[in-house]
Amino acid sequence: MYAAKFNGYGVRYFSPDMDREPAERRELESELSNALESGGFTVVYQRLCQPDGILKGFEALLRFHSPRLGNIPP
C-alpha cells in the first residue's frame, strides 16, 4: 500500500524486497533497545576546524556497534 501511495503509482505488486526493509528496521530497533539496556553506546569526539585548519572545538557523537550488525552509521 505504501509503495503505491508514496511512489505515485496507482498499482504495485508485492515483491520480497518490500518486506525486507521493515524486517531490517525491526532488527535494528531491537538491537538499539538492547544497547540502551546494556550500555552499548560509546561517545566519540570529532574535531571541528576552521577553514584555515585552526581547531575551534569538538563535537560529541554517540556511536553504536552491534555484535550482529557491526558498526551502525548515524
Helices and strands as residue ranges (DSSP letters): H 2-6, H 16-38, E 41-49, E 55-66, E 70-72
